[in-house]
């Protein structure tokens, strides 16, 4: 009989992906939903929490404006939050 596999979700974003809010969003977008939930629940870092909240809101609410904002941040390269807020208000 095969041993039971226990999968644990990460509880923090790796240091290599914590340079900015954009790098956090990009990393979270490529993770499992449970990982995003665990980071949102367990993190003490404000930017990790903000990135996880944006991802969760977009997915759970099926909010196309939030999803578009995520893609803008991921695909458009790094931009200051003020520039993105000028295009559209923050969704969180």
C-alpha positions in Angstrom: 0.0 0.0 0.0 1.3 3.5 -0.9 2.0 5.9 1.9 -0.5 8.8 2.3 0.8 12.0 0.9 0.3 15.1 2.9 0.5 18.4 1.0 1.2 21.6 2.9 0.7 25.0 1.4 3.4 27.7 1.8 2.8 30.3 4.5 5.0 33.0 3.1 6.2 34.4 -0.3 9.8 33.4 -0.9 12.3 36.2 -0.4 13.3 36.1 -4.1 9.8 37.3 -5.0 9.4 40.0 -2.3 11.0 42.9 -4.1 7.7 44.8 -4.7 4.0 44.4 -4.8 4.2 43.5 -8.5 6.6 40.6 -7.9 4.4 39.3 -5.1 1.3 39.5 -7.3 3.1 37.7 -10.1 4.3 34.9 -7.9 0.9 34.5 -6.2 -0.9 34.4 -9.6 1.1 31.3 -10.5 0.3 29.5 -7.2 -2.5 27.2 -6.1 -5.6 28.8 -4.6 -4.8 27.2 -1.2 -1.4 28.8 -1.2 -2.9 32.2 -1.7 -5.4 31.6 1.0 -2.7 30.4 3.5 -0.5 33.4 2.8 -3.5 35.8 3.2 -4.3 34.1 6.5 -0.8 33.6 8.0 1.3 36.5 6.8 2.3 39.5 8.9 3.7 41.4 6.0 1.4 44.2 4.7 2.4 43.9 1.1 2.0 40.1 1.1 -1.5 40.5 2.6 -2.4 43.2 0.0 -1.2 41.0 -2.9 -3.1 38.0 -1.6 -6.2 40.1 -1.0 -6.2 41.4 -4.6 -5.8 37.8 -6.0 -8.6 36.4 -3.7 -11.0 39.3 -4.5 -10.5 38.9 -8.2 -11.0 35.1 -8.1 -13.8 34.8 -5.6 -15.9 37.8 -6.9 -15.2 37.0 -10.5 -14.4 40.6 -10.8 -13.1 41.3 -14.3 -11.8 44.8 -13.4 -9.6 43.3 -10.6 -8.4 40.6 -13.0 -7.5 43.2 -15.6 -5.6 45.2 -12.9 -3.7 42.0 -12.0 -2.8 41.4 -15.6 -1.8 45.1 -16.0 0.6 44.7 -13.1 2.0 41.4 -14.3 2.4 42.1 -18.0 3.1 45.8 -18.0 6.3 45.7 -16.0 6.8 47.5 -12.8 4.8 50.7 -12.4 4.4 52.9 -9.3 1.1 52.4 -7.5 0.2 56.1 -8.1 0.3 55.5 -11.9 -2.0 52.5 -11.7 -4.4 54.3 -9.4 -4.6 57.1 -11.9 -5.7 54.7 -14.5 -8.4 53.0 -12.3 -9.0 53.1 -8.6 -7.4 50.2 -6.5 -9.8 47.3 -6.3 -9.0 46.4 -2.7 
